[in-house]
Amino acid sequence: MQSALRLRDSATHLRPRWRLALLFTLGALAATGQAPLGLWWLSIPAFAGCFAVLPALPGWRAAAWGGWAMGAGYFALSLSWIIEPFLVDIARHGWMAPFALFGLAGGLALFWALAAGLSHRLRGGALGLACALTLAEALRGTVLTGFPWAQPGHALIDTGLLPLASVAGSLGLTVALLATSTALTALLTGPRLAGVAGLLGFAALFAVTGQLPLAPPTPQDAPKVRLIQPNAPQHLKWDPAHIQTFFDRQIAFTAEPGQDGNRPDLIVWPETAIPVLLNDAQPTLSAIARAARGAPVVLGLQRRDGLRLFNSLVALDDTGKVTALYDKHHLVPFGEYIPYGDTLQKFGITAFAAQRGKGYSAGPGAQVINLGALGRALPLICYEGVFPQDVRAAPGRADVMLLVTNDAWFGRISGPYQHLAQARLRSAEQGLPMIRVANTGISAVIDARGRITAQIPLNEAGWRDAPLPPAMDPTPYARMGDWPVLLALLCLLTLSCVYNRRKRSGT
């Protein structure tokens, strides 16, 4: 314990730039818990090191800067895939890649700077910092349309603690990880008894979540869904020399008879799967229906309504007629639209106005569509699958979540794996299975506890028939959302601040 205290004191007395470098490095180590590395056992001591240093710094400004450095290191590694879209056309956009990475990492780190500075100002200690950091993550998931990608708790998705999300959501997983880091900090720097209790509590969580009921078994007569993955690289996807190749590949996969000779109950193509707008697509949709041989098809495509452009999903019947339409409503800022572009048009600046076709327009909101034998489905397009609030915004409970995406934008290293992990988290939160179909992968069927039951690997063209796992009853998280966790965090932060202030004053 004395050696740990000496190390902490040495770190707090480093020159500011070296201290920031240390916290940046610890933040990057904490990010190794994210997919595909999954080193959650390294994330815990990395956060523990930060929690030992930050509360001991001289003043809230130093703590805020330290929190920013920790966050910058964390997001620089965990979101390193953000450079991939700029490499699709490297000659034109490659120079922007480092600015995008460090701009995004530095911007998101401001949330952690706020948490560290506020916690220090309130004398919350290590536990208060963990609570404030989780609250900052809740803000990060909502402010300016939100970006909850790579939350610390996502490191636990591939562990036995994933079922905890059915009760407490992704923020609950973050609480579990950061509270364990706080316990490790206490074990090394005091009070030891609290540290031992915290680590035992983390171990007990594994035992408790292991007793939660598993997803019900998939019945023999479960409806079958076919995943279609064309594996179209982004730099070739819209190339006139390759468009027909990718379309023909999807048609061929759709027409395959199936392993048992029976047609699937649903065939799903990925996001923007065809190169024509819905307005002009009837011949293409009819060709898809003929290849499906009586099976309904769901696919992503674009459509126009006047001057507005939408990123959409449609369901087709056996004749190619559109039976359901969904427009993506949670768009990617600066990727699919420019924020406040329509407002700028009022001042004569029309280059960013979605209502003039400059980028996508947002759909009216979450909805549920009827998929016949598969029941009621909640459609999600790409980025929408990372927002638990978008899933909970559905007008009614679905039987299955249906996500189509083009993960070619996310590259080959970490982005597609992290996106898939968050899809698993959504299923565990809601107690609902998910059909996830991606252009380049990873396409998968996920059960109601977040386990993958069938998949097509990354960057592999192919198709897969798989039975659809059944839904579970609505989970506590599906009924209550994040409010219980948020209220508990506020109470715990208050208690930690009061305790530390009394301890400091000797009362």
URLIN-V16447 format. One line per field, one symbol per residue. phi: phi as a letter, one per 30 degrees, with the letter a starting at -180 (. if undefined). A space follows every 50 residues. Layout:
phi = ???
This chain:
phi = .dddddddddddcdeedddddddddddddddddddcdidddcdddddedd ddddddddjddddddddddeddddddddcddddeedcdbddcceddeddd ddddddddddddddddddddddhdiddddddddddddddedbdhiiaddi dedddcdcbddeeeddcbidddddedddddddddedddcjddeddddddd ddddeeddddcdddddddddcddcccccbdhceddcecdedbeddddddd dddddedjdcicdddacbcddhdbdcdeecceddddddddddhjddbcac acbcbicdcbcbbbccddcjddcabbceccdddiccaceiddddddcicc dcdddcicjdcdddkdabccciddicccdbcheddccddddddedaddca cbccabdeddiccbedddddeddddedddcibdbcbbcecjcdacbddci cdcaacddhbdlbacbdddddcdededddcideedddddddddddddddd dddddic
